Amino acid sequence: MAATNLRPSIKNSRWRLLWKLATLLGGVFNLGHARATDLPGDSAEAMFHYYNGGGVVADGPALLVRKSLSDNFSLTGSYYIDSVTNASIDVVTTASRYKETRKEYDVGFDYVYRDSKITFSTTDSREPDYIAKSNGLDITQETFGGLTTVNIGFTRGEDDVYKHGDPLFQAFASHWQYRAGVSQILTPHWIMSLNGEVVSDEGYLASPYRVARVFGAFVPENDPTTRSSRAADVKLVGDLGHRDAIHFDVRHFWDNWAIKANNFEVGYSRYFGENWLGDVSTRYYKQSKALFYSDDAAADTLYISRNRQLSDFDDVSIGGKISYTLKKEATYTVKLNASWQLIDYRYNDFTDLQTGSLYSMRANVVQLYASANF
């Protein structure tokens, strides 16, 4: 009860602090009003997504609609469904295959005043044993005639965790994400952006179904109840001048669980005729393991986990996307899009208990969607 009673005061004080900071930055960077930031255009999207990898299959539809209500105000709504069949390595070795459906609702509000845009969003995600709610605020400020864009934002999330087969189990977790970034037009053909984020997690951060292993025996997983992480990202996008473009992305992550991760990505885009746009990209990711992770621990310590996402692993992915402009008129545009990504995961200290060898897996991610701007 004590923790519950503290939530409103902590939450309100942080919201006030971030709002004051946003207001201050808006005043500092609002150097002129020769141009005005535009609202996102009216649009609608319908998508089908599909994931298949490591014994997990997830698919479902997603819908998004954005509509301007005035010159300064617009409303966005989205609906997302995941139908999941899980027979992953964790499930087949310690539990039973299961099926469940997750539904997510998202509502966003955009308000534009001169060179500033304020966005508020709220999300509600529900599945049979997990409920996640979050609220976010972002402020974007254009300066120096639109050559520089500064943004700050934060999101507050709260999760309620349950367990199938145990009606008495209930746990709580809270999440704060702070983010800031700047985008700069370097030349008529090159844009660079720098972004950073700080995430603070508190509460139940483990899984009620996952187990650890000590001397070959299974014990309940026990993760720390707090986690603080940082991430920094640099992107560079260039127009090559022949109806094609290239982009580079480098990201570094670290946290107080001793995990460090690096992500490198490069992509290429090209127009084919007036209606076709193709993209290809490749990405490499590598991370170190958490302090308390072990595939088979030699002692039952205070914190212990066999969550492979906290282990030492790396992955390589390749992907492509194609977009076709079906209809383009003065008042609206309709496009058809398809994307595919293949991800190859290699775990360096997580073994398949059925074979005794190091575990690896591949995942395919497919998206098919239609979009319209009007």
DRENFI-845922 format. One record per residue (C-alpha): residue number from 1; residue in three letters; x, y, z. Coordinates in steps of 0.2 Angstrom, whole numbers, padded with zeros to 4 digits. Layout:
<drenzas>
[NUM; ALA; [X; Y; Z]]
...
</drenzas>
This chain:
<drenzas>
[1; MET; [0000; 0000; 0000]]
[2; ALA; [0014; 0012; 0004]]
[3; ALA; [0021; 0010; -0014]]
[4; THR; [0004; 0013; -0021]]
[5; ASN; [0001; 0029; -0011]]
[6; LEU; [0018; 0036; -0017]]
[7; ARG; [0014; 0035; -0035]]
[8; PRO; [0003; 0051; -0037]]
[9; SER; [0016; 0062; -0029]]
[10; ILE; [0031; 0055; -0039]]
[11; LYS; [0021; 0055; -0055]]
[12; ASN; [0015; 0073; -0053]]
[13; SER; [0032; 0080; -0048]]
[14; ARG; [0040; 0073; -0063]]
[15; TRP; [0027; 0079; -0075]]
[16; ARG; [0028; 0097; -0068]]
[17; LEU; [0047; 0096; -0070]]
[18; LEU; [0047; 0090; -0088]]
[19; TRP; [0033; 0102; -0093]]
[20; LYS; [0044; 0117; -0085]]
[21; LEU; [0059; 0111; -0095]]
[22; ALA; [0049; 0110; -0111]]
[23; THR; [0042; 0127; -0109]]
[24; LEU; [0059; 0134; -0105]]
[25; LEU; [0067; 0126; -0121]]
[26; GLY; [0052; 0132; -0131]]
[27; GLY; [0056; 0150; -0126]]
[28; VAL; [0075; 0148; -0129]]
[29; PHE; [0074; 0141; -0146]]
[30; ASN; [0059; 0151; -0152]]
[31; LEU; [0071; 0164; -0161]]
[32; GLY; [0059; 0169; -0175]]
[33; HIS; [0043; 0166; -0183]]
[34; ALA; [0046; 0169; -0201]]
[35; ARG; [0039; 0151; -0205]]
[36; ALA; [0027; 0140; -0196]]
[37; THR; [0028; 0121; -0192]]
[38; ASP; [0015; 0111; -0201]]
[39; LEU; [0004; 0098; -0194]]
[40; PRO; [0006; 0081; -0200]]
[41; GLY; [-0005; 0078; -0216]]
[42; ASP; [-0022; 0069; -0215]]
[43; SER; [-0019; 0051; -0218]]
[44; ALA; [-0025; 0033; -0216]]
[45; GLU; [-0015; 0017; -0215]]
[46; ALA; [-0021; -0002; -0215]]
[47; MET; [-0007; -0015; -0211]]
[48; PHE; [-0005; -0034; -0209]]
[49; HIS; [0010; -0039; -0200]]
[50; TYR; [0018; -0056; -0198]]
[51; TYR; [0033; -0063; -0187]]
[52; ASN; [0039; -0081; -0187]]
[53; GLY; [0055; -0085; -0178]]
[54; GLY; [0061; -0097; -0164]]
[55; GLY; [0045; -0106; -0162]]
[56; VAL; [0035; -0089; -0160]]
[57; VAL; [0022; -0084; -0173]]
[58; ALA; [0013; -0067; -0171]]
[59; ASP; [0002; -0059; -0184]]
[60; GLY; [-0013; -0047; -0185]]
[61; PRO; [-0020; -0031; -0192]]
[62; ALA; [-0016; -0013; -0188]]
[63; LEU; [-0026; 0003; -0192]]
[64; LEU; [-0021; 0021; -0191]]
[65; VAL; [-0030; 0037; -0195]]
[66; ARG; [-0024; 0055; -0193]]
[67; LYS; [-0036; 0070; -0195]]
[68; SER; [-0033; 0088; -0194]]
[69; LEU; [-0047; 0097; -0184]]
[70; SER; [-0041; 0115; -0187]]
[71; ASP; [-0026; 0124; -0193]]
[72; ASN; [-0017; 0120; -0177]]
[73; PHE; [-0024; 0104; -0170]]
[74; SER; [-0025; 0086; -0176]]
[75; LEU; [-0030; 0069; -0169]]
[76; THR; [-0022; 0052; -0172]]
[77; GLY; [-0029; 0035; -0167]]
[78; SER; [-0022; 0018; -0170]]
[79; TYR; [-0027; 0000; -0166]]
[80; TYR; [-0015; -0015; -0166]]
[81; ILE; [-0018; -0033; -0164]]
[82; ASP; [-0005; -0047; -0161]]
[83; SER; [-0011; -0065; -0161]]
[84; VAL; [0003; -0075; -0154]]
[85; THR; [0007; -0094; -0154]]
[86; ASN; [0022; -0097; -0143]]
[87; ALA; [0032; -0113; -0143]]
[88; SER; [0049; -0104; -0141]]
[89; ILE; [0064; -0112; -0133]]
[90; ASP; [0060; -0106; -0116]]
[91; VAL; [0042; -0113; -0117]]
[92; VAL; [0046; -0130; -0124]]
[93; THR; [0059; -0134; -0111]]
[94; THR; [0050; -0127; -0095]]
[95; ALA; [0032; -0124; -0099]]
[96; SER; [0018; -0128; -0112]]
[97; ARG; [0015; -0120; -0129]]
[98; TYR; [0001; -0107; -0128]]
[99; LYS; [-0009; -0095; -0138]]
[100; GLU; [-0015; -0077; -0134]]
[101; THR; [-0020; -0061; -0141]]
[102; ARG; [-0014; -0044; -0137]]
[103; LYS; [-0024; -0028; -0142]]
[104; GLU; [-0016; -0010; -0142]]
[105; TYR; [-0025; 0006; -0143]]
[106; ASP; [-0016; 0023; -0146]]
[107; VAL; [-0023; 0040; -0146]]
[108; GLY; [-0012; 0056; -0150]]
[109; PHE; [-0015; 0074; -0151]]
[110; ASP; [-0004; 0087; -0161]]
[111; TYR; [-0004; 0106; -0157]]
[112; VAL; [0006; 0118; -0168]]
[113; TYR; [0010; 0136; -0162]]
[114; ARG; [0022; 0145; -0174]]
[115; ASP; [0038; 0135; -0175]]
[116; SER; [0033; 0123; -0161]]
[117; LYS; [0024; 0107; -0161]]
[118; ILE; [0017; 0098; -0145]]
[119; THR; [0012; 0080; -0146]]
[120; PHE; [0003; 0071; -0132]]
[121; SER; [0000; 0052; -0134]]
[122; THR; [-0008; 0039; -0123]]
[123; THR; [-0007; 0020; -0126]]
[124; ASP; [-0017; 0005; -0118]]
[125; SER; [-0010; -0013; -0122]]
[126; ARG; [-0019; -0028; -0115]]
[127; GLU; [-0016; -0047; -0116]]
[128; PRO; [-0023; -0060; -0104]]
[129; ASP; [-0009; -0059; -0091]]
[130; TYR; [-0002; -0041; -0095]]
[131; ILE; [-0009; -0024; -0095]]
[132; ALA; [0002; -0009; -0100]]
[133; LYS; [-0003; 0009; -0100]]
[134; SER; [0008; 0024; -0105]]
[135; ASN; [0007; 0043; -0108]]
[136; GLY; [0019; 0053; -0117]]
[137; LEU; [0023; 0071; -0121]]
[138; ASP; [0035; 0077; -0135]]
[139; ILE; [0039; 0095; -0140]]
[140; THR; [0048; 0099; -0157]]
[141; GLN; [0055; 0116; -0161]]
[142; GLU; [0062; 0122; -0177]]
[143; THR; [0075; 0135; -0177]]
[144; PHE; [0087; 0145; -0189]]
[145; GLY; [0074; 0145; -0203]]
[146; GLY; [0070; 0126; -0202]]
[147; LEU; [0088; 0121; -0203]]
[148; THR; [0089; 0114; -0186]]
[149; THR; [0075; 0105; -0176]]
[150; VAL; [0076; 0102; -0158]]
[151; ASN; [0065; 0089; -0149]]
[152; ILE; [0062; 0084; -0131]]
[153; GLY; [0050; 0071; -0124]]
[154; PHE; [0046; 0059; -0110]]
[155; THR; [0034; 0044; -0108]]
[156; ARG; [0027; 0037; -0092]]
[157; GLY; [0022; 0019; -0092]]
[158; GLU; [0013; 0007; -0079]]
[159; ASP; [0012; -0012; -0081]]
[160; ASP; [0001; -0024; -0071]]
[161; VAL; [0008; -0042; -0072]]
[162; TYR; [-0002; -0058; -0069]]
[163; LYS; [0001; -0076; -0071]]
[164; HIS; [-0010; -0090; -0079]]
[165; GLY; [-0015; -0103; -0066]]
[166; ASP; [-0011; -0092; -0051]]
[167; PRO; [-0026; -0080; -0047]]
[168; LEU; [-0016; -0073; -0032]]
[169; PHE; [-0001; -0067; -0042]]
[170; GLN; [-0001; -0049; -0047]]
[171; ALA; [0014; -0038; -0049]]
[172; PHE; [0017; -0020; -0054]]
[173; ALA; [0031; -0011; -0064]]
[174; SER; [0033; 0008; -0069]]
[175; HIS; [0044; 0015; -0083]]
[176; TRP; [0050; 0033; -0086]]
[177; GLN; [0058; 0037; -0103]]
[178; TYR; [0067; 0054; -0106]]
[179; ARG; [0073; 0058; -0123]]
[180; ALA; [0081; 0073; -0132]]
[181; GLY; [0088; 0075; -0150]]
[182; VAL; [0093; 0088; -0163]]
[183; SER; [0092; 0086; -0182]]
[184; GLN; [0103; 0097; -0193]]
[185; ILE; [0102; 0100; -0212]]
[186; LEU; [0121; 0100; -0216]]
[187; THR; [0120; 0104; -0235]]
[188; PRO; [0106; 0103; -0247]]
[189; HIS; [0109; 0084; -0249]]
[190; TRP; [0114; 0079; -0231]]
[191; ILE; [0105; 0078; -0214]]
[192; MET; [0112; 0072; -0198]]
[193; SER; [0103; 0069; -0181]]
[194; LEU; [0109; 0065; -0164]]
[195; ASN; [0097; 0057; -0151]]
[196; GLY; [0098; 0052; -0133]]
[197; GLU; [0087; 0043; -0121]]
[198; VAL; [0087; 0039; -0102]]
[199; VAL; [0075; 0025; -0096]]
[200; SER; [0071; 0021; -0078]]
[201; ASP; [0062; 0005; -0073]]
[202; GLU; [0056; 0000; -0056]]
[203; GLY; [0045; -0014; -0050]]
[204; TYR; [0043; -0032; -0056]]
[205; LEU; [0055; -0033; -0071]]
[206; ALA; [0056; -0052; -0072]]
[207; SER; [0044; -0065; -0080]]
[208; PRO; [0032; -0076; -0069]]
[209; TYR; [0035; -0090; -0081]]
[210; ARG; [0054; -0090; -0084]]
[211; VAL; [0066; -0100; -0074]]
[212; ALA; [0084; -0100; -0071]]
[213; ARG; [0096; -0115; -0069]]
[214; VAL; [0108; -0118; -0054]]
[215; PHE; [0119; -0134; -0055]]
[216; GLY; [0106; -0141; -0068]]
[217; ALA; [0091; -0138; -0057]]
[218; PHE; [0077; -0126; -0061]]
[219; VAL; [0074; -0111; -0049]]
[220; PRO; [0062; -0096; -0051]]
[221; GLU; [0070; -0082; -0060]]
[222; ASN; [0074; -0066; -0050]]
[223; ASP; [0079; -0050; -0058]]
[224; PRO; [0083; -0034; -0049]]
[225; THR; [0068; -0022; -0046]]
[226; THR; [0076; -0007; -0053]]
[227; ARG; [0085; -0003; -0069]]
[228; SER; [0093; 0012; -0077]]
[229; SER; [0098; 0013; -0095]]
[230; ARG; [0106; 0025; -0107]]
[231; ALA; [0106; 0026; -0126]]
[232; ALA; [0114; 0037; -0139]]
[233; ASP; [0111; 0037; -0158]]
[234; VAL; [0118; 0045; -0173]]
[235; LYS; [0110; 0045; -0190]]
[236; LEU; [0116; 0052; -0207]]
[237; VAL; [0105; 0053; -0222]]
[238; GLY; [0112; 0058; -0239]]
[239; ASP; [0104; 0062; -0256]]
[240; LEU; [0115; 0055; -0269]]
[241; GLY; [0108; 0066; -0283]]
[242; HIS; [0102; 0052; -0295]]
[243; ARG; [0085; 0048; -0288]]
[244; ASP; [0093; 0038; -0274]]
[245; ALA; [0098; 0040; -0256]]
[246; ILE; [0109; 0032; -0242]]
[247; HIS; [0108; 0032; -0223]]
[248; PHE; [0119; 0026; -0209]]
[249; ASP; [0114; 0023; -0191]]
[250; VAL; [0125; 0020; -0176]]
[251; ARG; [0118; 0017; -0158]]
[252; HIS; [0126; 0013; -0142]]
[253; PHE; [0117; 0006; -0126]]
[254; TRP; [0122; 0003; -0108]]
[255; ASP; [0114; 0000; -0092]]
[256; ASN; [0117; -0003; -0073]]
[257; TRP; [0115; -0022; -0076]]
[258; ALA; [0132; -0021; -0085]]
[259; ILE; [0124; -0024; -0102]]
[260; LYS; [0132; -0015; -0116]]
[261; ALA; [0126; -0015; -0134]]
[262; ASN; [0130; -0008; -0151]]
[263; ASN; [0120; -0007; -0167]]
[264; PHE; [0126; -0003; -0184]]
[265; GLU; [0114; -0001; -0199]]
[266; VAL; [0116; 0005; -0217]]
[267; GLY; [0103; 0007; -0230]]
[268; TYR; [0100; 0012; -0248]]
[269; SER; [0084; 0019; -0257]]
[270; ARG; [0081; 0022; -0275]]
[271; TYR; [0066; 0028; -0286]]
[272; PHE; [0062; 0017; -0301]]
[273; GLY; [0051; 0028; -0313]]
[274; GLU; [0038; 0039; -0306]]
[275; ASN; [0029; 0026; -0295]]
[276; TRP; [0041; 0014; -0288]]
[277; LEU; [0053; 0016; -0273]]
[278; GLY; [0064; 0002; -0267]]
[279; ASP; [0074; 0001; -0251]]
[280; VAL; [0087; -0012; -0245]]
[281; SER; [0096; -0012; -0228]]
[282; THR; [0107; -0022; -0217]]
[283; ARG; [0110; -0021; -0198]]
[284; TYR; [0122; -0029; -0185]]
[285; TYR; [0119; -0029; -0167]]
[286; LYS; [0130; -0036; -0152]]
[287; GLN; [0127; -0035; -0134]]
[288; SER; [0136; -0041; -0118]]
[289; LYS; [0127; -0051; -0104]]
[290; ALA; [0119; -0045; -0088]]
[291; LEU; [0129; -0047; -0071]]
[292; PHE; [0116; -0059; -0065]]
[293; TYR; [0114; -0069; -0081]]
[294; SER; [0120; -0087; -0081]]
[295; ASP; [0116; -0102; -0093]]
[296; ASP; [0119; -0114; -0078]]
[297; ALA; [0124; -0105; -0062]]
[298; ALA; [0137; -0112; -0050]]
[299; ALA; [0127; -0104; -0035]]
[300; ASP; [0110; -0098; -0031]]
[301; THR; [0113; -0079; -0029]]
[302; LEU; [0101; -0065; -0024]]
[303; TYR; [0098; -0061; -0042]]
[304; ILE; [0098; -0074; -0056]]
[305; SER; [0091; -0076; -0073]]
[306; ARG; [0092; -0087; -0089]]
[307; ASN; [0083; -0075; -0100]]
[308; ARG; [0092; -0076; -0116]]
[309; GLN; [0088; -0058; -0120]]
[310; LEU; [0100; -0053; -0106]]
[311; SER; [0114; -0065; -0112]]
[312; ASP; [0129; -0062; -0123]]
[313; PHE; [0122; -0063; -0141]]
[314; ASP; [0123; -0055; -0158]]
[315; ASP; [0112; -0054; -0173]]
[316; VAL; [0113; -0049; -0192]]
[317; SER; [0098; -0044; -0202]]
[318; ILE; [0095; -0040; -0220]]
[319; GLY; [0079; -0032; -0227]]
[320; GLY; [0070; -0024; -0241]]
[321; LYS; [0055; -0013; -0244]]
[322; ILE; [0045; -0008; -0260]]
[323; SER; [0032; 0005; -0262]]
[324; TYR; [0021; 0008; -0277]]
[325; THR; [0011; 0024; -0279]]
[326; LEU; [-0006; 0017; -0285]]
[327; LYS; [-0015; 0034; -0287]]
[328; LYS; [-0008; 0052; -0286]]
[329; GLU; [-0020; 0067; -0288]]
[330; ALA; [-0020; 0085; -0282]]
[331; THR; [-0030; 0081; -0267]]
[332; TYR; [-0024; 0063; -0262]]
[333; THR; [-0011; 0050; -0264]]
[334; VAL; [-0013; 0031; -0262]]
[335; LYS; [0002; 0019; -0260]]
[336; LEU; [0004; 0001; -0258]]
[337; ASN; [0019; -0005; -0247]]
[338; ALA; [0028; -0022; -0243]]
[339; SER; [0043; -0025; -0232]]
[340; TRP; [0053; -0041; -0227]]
[341; GLN; [0067; -0043; -0214]]
[342; LEU; [0077; -0059; -0210]]
[343; ILE; [0086; -0059; -0193]]
[344; ASP; [0099; -0072; -0189]]
[345; TYR; [0102; -0073; -0170]]
[346; ARG; [0117; -0081; -0162]]
[347; TYR; [0118; -0084; -0143]]
[348; ASN; [0136; -0086; -0136]]
[349; ASP; [0132; -0093; -0119]]
[350; PHE; [0114; -0099; -0120]]
[351; THR; [0111; -0118; -0123]]
[352; ASP; [0097; -0128; -0130]]
[353; LEU; [0093; -0140; -0116]]
[354; GLN; [0086; -0152; -0129]]
[355; THR; [0103; -0154; -0138]]
[356; GLY; [0116; -0146; -0126]]
[357; SER; [0123; -0135; -0140]]
[358; LEU; [0123; -0116; -0141]]
[359; TYR; [0106; -0109; -0147]]
[360; SER; [0103; -0100; -0163]]
[361; MET; [0087; -0095; -0173]]
[362; ARG; [0081; -0085; -0188]]
[363; ALA; [0066; -0074; -0189]]
[364; ASN; [0056; -0067; -0203]]
[365; VAL; [0046; -0051; -0202]]
[366; VAL; [0034; -0046; -0215]]
[367; GLN; [0023; -0031; -0217]]
[368; LEU; [0010; -0027; -0230]]
[369; TYR; [0001; -0011; -0229]]
[370; ALA; [-0009; 0002; -0239]]
[371; SER; [-0008; 0021; -0235]]
[372; ALA; [-0017; 0036; -0241]]
[373; ASN; [-0013; 0055; -0239]]
[374; PHE; [-0028; 0067; -0242]]
</drenzas>
